[in-house]
Amino acid sequence: MNPTTITPYPNGPLLVRGAFALQDEDGEPVPRHRRTIALCRCGLSSIKPLCDGTHKAAGFRTD
């Protein structure tokens, strides 16, 4: 089994890879359809907790 990794993408989302379970704030499972997901870091995504690419237009920076 591959370990779960979380990699911050420069000026973008957190990329989560491997075997993991994602839950919402109420502890309910968030369905995932891929082995790798991108979690929003800018706070502007319309599909939170997943990234929708809004960080690009917003000029989100991680410096």
C-alpha positions in Angstrom: 0.0 0.0 0.0 1.3 3.5 -0.9 1.6 6.0 1.9 -0.6 9.0 1.9 1.2 12.2 1.0 0.2 15.9 1.1 2.1 18.2 -1.1 1.6 21.9 -1.2 1.5 23.0 -4.8 3.2 26.4 -5.2 0.6 29.2 -5.3 -2.1 26.6 -5.4 -3.9 23.7 -3.7 -2.7 20.9 -1.5 -2.3 17.7 -3.5 -3.3 14.6 -1.5 -2.3 11.2 -2.9 -2.6 7.7 -1.6 -5.2 5.8 0.6 -7.2 8.2 2.7 -10.7 9.1 3.8 -12.0 12.7 3.5 -14.7 13.9 5.9 -16.7 17.1 6.1 -17.0 19.2 9.3 -19.8 17.0 10.5 -17.8 13.8 10.1 -19.7 12.7 7.0 -17.6 11.1 4.2 -16.8 13.3 1.2 -16.9 11.0 -1.9 -13.8 11.0 -4.0 -13.5 9.6 -7.5 -9.7 9.8 -7.9 -6.7 8.6 -6.0 -5.3 12.1 -6.0 -7.3 15.2 -5.0 -6.6 18.9 -4.7 -7.7 20.7 -1.6 -8.4 24.4 -1.7 -6.0 26.7 0.1 -7.2 30.1 -1.1 -10.7 29.8 0.4 -12.4 30.9 -2.8 -13.3 27.6 -4.4 -17.0 27.0 -5.2 -16.5 23.2 -4.6 -14.8 23.3 -1.2 -13.0 21.5 0.2 -11.8 20.7 -3.4 -9.9 23.1 -5.6 -11.7 24.5 -8.6 -8.8 26.6 -9.9 -10.1 29.9 -8.6 -6.7 30.6 -7.0 -5.3 31.5 -10.4 -7.7 34.3 -11.2 -7.5 35.5 -7.6 -3.8 35.8 -7.7 -3.3 33.5 -4.6 0.3 33.4 -3.5 1.9 31.2 -0.9 5.1 33.3 -0.4 
